Amino acid sequence: MKNKTLNLRISERRLNKLRLYASQNDKTMTHVIEDFIDSLKVKNGDSDAGVPANAALSSTPCPVKE
């Protein structure tokens, strides 16, 4: 699976908290975010915790609020 880029706007406080957490847990910020996303439950109550990280997940369009 090809990696994609995610641009994210967050406060400096949250960015520093993410950096600190990643450093304290010997992880990259990307890994911390990926772990969080993998832990999310989908609407049917399941998570993809048993799905390999490189497995394709079905997705539905998500409206973007601007």
PyMOL commands that place a pseudoatom at each C-alpha (Angstrom):
pseudoatom trace, name=CA, resn=MET, resi=1, chain=A, elem=C, hetatm=0, pos=[0.000, 0.000, 0.000]
pseudoatom trace, name=CA, resn=LYS, resi=2, chain=A, elem=C, hetatm=0, pos=[1.340, 3.411, -0.949]
pseudoatom trace, name=CA, resn=ASN, resi=3, chain=A, elem=C, hetatm=0, pos=[1.743, 5.886, 1.890]
pseudoatom trace, name=CA, resn=LYS, resi=4, chain=A, elem=C, hetatm=0, pos=[-0.140, 9.166, 1.730]
pseudoatom trace, name=CA, resn=THR, resi=5, chain=A, elem=C, hetatm=0, pos=[0.607, 12.532, 3.270]
pseudoatom trace, name=CA, resn=LEU, resi=6, chain=A, elem=C, hetatm=0, pos=[-1.634, 14.160, 5.864]
pseudoatom trace, name=CA, resn=ASN, resi=7, chain=A, elem=C, hetatm=0, pos=[-1.434, 17.867, 6.612]
pseudoatom trace, name=CA, resn=LEU, resi=8, chain=A, elem=C, hetatm=0, pos=[-2.899, 18.749, 9.963]
pseudoatom trace, name=CA, resn=ARG, resi=9, chain=A, elem=C, hetatm=0, pos=[-3.534, 22.061, 11.702]
pseudoatom trace, name=CA, resn=ILE, resi=10, chain=A, elem=C, hetatm=0, pos=[-3.252, 21.766, 15.469]
pseudoatom trace, name=CA, resn=SER, resi=11, chain=A, elem=C, hetatm=0, pos=[-2.281, 24.110, 18.254]
pseudoatom trace, name=CA, resn=GLU, resi=12, chain=A, elem=C, hetatm=0, pos=[1.349, 24.425, 19.239]
pseudoatom trace, name=CA, resn=ARG, resi=13, chain=A, elem=C, hetatm=0, pos=[0.427, 23.002, 22.658]
pseudoatom trace, name=CA, resn=ARG, resi=14, chain=A, elem=C, hetatm=0, pos=[-0.998, 19.839, 21.093]
pseudoatom trace, name=CA, resn=LEU, resi=15, chain=A, elem=C, hetatm=0, pos=[1.964, 19.489, 18.737]
pseudoatom trace, name=CA, resn=ASN, resi=16, chain=A, elem=C, hetatm=0, pos=[4.365, 19.740, 21.665]
pseudoatom trace, name=CA, resn=LYS, resi=17, chain=A, elem=C, hetatm=0, pos=[2.306, 17.205, 23.603]
pseudoatom trace, name=CA, resn=LEU, resi=18, chain=A, elem=C, hetatm=0, pos=[2.436, 14.805, 20.635]
pseudoatom trace, name=CA, resn=ARG, resi=19, chain=A, elem=C, hetatm=0, pos=[6.196, 15.283, 20.307]
pseudoatom trace, name=CA, resn=LEU, resi=20, chain=A, elem=C, hetatm=0, pos=[6.709, 14.671, 24.023]
pseudoatom trace, name=CA, resn=TYR, resi=21, chain=A, elem=C, hetatm=0, pos=[4.482, 11.564, 24.062]
pseudoatom trace, name=CA, resn=ALA, resi=22, chain=A, elem=C, hetatm=0, pos=[6.240, 10.132, 20.997]
pseudoatom trace, name=CA, resn=SER, resi=23, chain=A, elem=C, hetatm=0, pos=[9.660, 10.780, 22.513]
pseudoatom trace, name=CA, resn=GLN, resi=24, chain=A, elem=C, hetatm=0, pos=[8.735, 9.289, 25.888]
pseudoatom trace, name=CA, resn=ASN, resi=25, chain=A, elem=C, hetatm=0, pos=[7.362, 6.167, 24.203]
pseudoatom trace, name=CA, resn=ASP, resi=26, chain=A, elem=C, hetatm=0, pos=[10.224, 5.819, 21.689]
pseudoatom trace, name=CA, resn=LYS, resi=27, chain=A, elem=C, hetatm=0, pos=[7.865, 6.191, 18.713]
pseudoatom trace, name=CA, resn=THR, resi=28, chain=A, elem=C, hetatm=0, pos=[7.582, 8.537, 15.782]
pseudoatom trace, name=CA, resn=MET, resi=29, chain=A, elem=C, hetatm=0, pos=[4.703, 10.993, 15.716]
pseudoatom trace, name=CA, resn=THR, resi=30, chain=A, elem=C, hetatm=0, pos=[3.425, 9.106, 12.671]
pseudoatom trace, name=CA, resn=HIS, resi=31, chain=A, elem=C, hetatm=0, pos=[3.389, 5.861, 14.639]
pseudoatom trace, name=CA, resn=VAL, resi=32, chain=A, elem=C, hetatm=0, pos=[1.496, 7.488, 17.530]
pseudoatom trace, name=CA, resn=ILE, resi=33, chain=A, elem=C, hetatm=0, pos=[-1.146, 8.828, 15.143]
pseudoatom trace, name=CA, resn=GLU, resi=34, chain=A, elem=C, hetatm=0, pos=[-1.395, 5.524, 13.260]
pseudoatom trace, name=CA, resn=ASP, resi=35, chain=A, elem=C, hetatm=0, pos=[-1.830, 3.633, 16.553]
pseudoatom trace, name=CA, resn=PHE, resi=36, chain=A, elem=C, hetatm=0, pos=[-4.621, 6.019, 17.541]
pseudoatom trace, name=CA, resn=ILE, resi=37, chain=A, elem=C, hetatm=0, pos=[-6.378, 5.660, 14.179]
pseudoatom trace, name=CA, resn=ASP, resi=38, chain=A, elem=C, hetatm=0, pos=[-6.091, 1.876, 14.363]
pseudoatom trace, name=CA, resn=SER, resi=39, chain=A, elem=C, hetatm=0, pos=[-7.751, 1.946, 17.791]
pseudoatom trace, name=CA, resn=LEU, resi=40, chain=A, elem=C, hetatm=0, pos=[-10.823, 3.821, 16.541]
pseudoatom trace, name=CA, resn=LYS, resi=41, chain=A, elem=C, hetatm=0, pos=[-14.104, 1.961, 16.483]
pseudoatom trace, name=CA, resn=VAL, resi=42, chain=A, elem=C, hetatm=0, pos=[-16.197, 2.048, 13.333]
pseudoatom trace, name=CA, resn=LYS, resi=43, chain=A, elem=C, hetatm=0, pos=[-19.947, 2.643, 13.457]
pseudoatom trace, name=CA, resn=ASN, resi=44, chain=A, elem=C, hetatm=0, pos=[-20.766, -1.060, 13.627]
pseudoatom trace, name=CA, resn=GLY, resi=45, chain=A, elem=C, hetatm=0, pos=[-18.773, -1.249, 16.860]
pseudoatom trace, name=CA, resn=ASP, resi=46, chain=A, elem=C, hetatm=0, pos=[-15.800, -3.131, 15.421]
pseudoatom trace, name=CA, resn=SER, resi=47, chain=A, elem=C, hetatm=0, pos=[-12.258, -1.931, 15.150]
pseudoatom trace, name=CA, resn=ASP, resi=48, chain=A, elem=C, hetatm=0, pos=[-9.727, -3.050, 12.611]
pseudoatom trace, name=CA, resn=ALA, resi=49, chain=A, elem=C, hetatm=0, pos=[-7.345, -4.131, 15.378]
pseudoatom trace, name=CA, resn=GLY, resi=50, chain=A, elem=C, hetatm=0, pos=[-7.216, -7.637, 13.897]
pseudoatom trace, name=CA, resn=VAL, resi=51, chain=A, elem=C, hetatm=0, pos=[-6.625, -6.334, 10.395]
pseudoatom trace, name=CA, resn=PRO, resi=52, chain=A, elem=C, hetatm=0, pos=[-3.011, -6.113, 9.212]
pseudoatom trace, name=CA, resn=ALA, resi=53, chain=A, elem=C, hetatm=0, pos=[-1.725, -2.547, 8.891]
pseudoatom trace, name=CA, resn=ASN, resi=54, chain=A, elem=C, hetatm=0, pos=[-1.242, -2.969, 5.144]
pseudoatom trace, name=CA, resn=ALA, resi=55, chain=A, elem=C, hetatm=0, pos=[-4.768, -4.298, 4.526]
pseudoatom trace, name=CA, resn=ALA, resi=56, chain=A, elem=C, hetatm=0, pos=[-7.144, -2.082, 2.606]
pseudoatom trace, name=CA, resn=LEU, resi=57, chain=A, elem=C, hetatm=0, pos=[-10.015, -0.728, 4.654]
pseudoatom trace, name=CA, resn=SER, resi=58, chain=A, elem=C, hetatm=0, pos=[-13.353, 0.090, 3.122]
pseudoatom trace, name=CA, resn=SER, resi=59, chain=A, elem=C, hetatm=0, pos=[-14.170, 3.738, 3.367]
pseudoatom trace, name=CA, resn=THR, resi=60, chain=A, elem=C, hetatm=0, pos=[-17.089, 6.009, 2.872]
pseudoatom trace, name=CA, resn=PRO, resi=61, chain=A, elem=C, hetatm=0, pos=[-16.855, 9.634, 1.845]
pseudoatom trace, name=CA, resn=CYS, resi=62, chain=A, elem=C, hetatm=0, pos=[-16.613, 11.967, 4.781]
pseudoatom trace, name=CA, resn=PRO, resi=63, chain=A, elem=C, hetatm=0, pos=[-17.984, 15.482, 4.347]
pseudoatom trace, name=CA, resn=VAL, resi=64, chain=A, elem=C, hetatm=0, pos=[-15.438, 18.216, 4.835]
pseudoatom trace, name=CA, resn=LYS, resi=65, chain=A, elem=C, hetatm=0, pos=[-16.519, 21.243, 6.831]
pseudoatom trace, name=CA, resn=GLU, resi=66, chain=A, elem=C, hetatm=0, pos=[-14.788, 24.491, 5.951]
for i in range(1, 66): cmd.bond("trace and resi %d" % i, "trace and resi %d" % (i + 1))
show_as sticks, trace
zoom trace
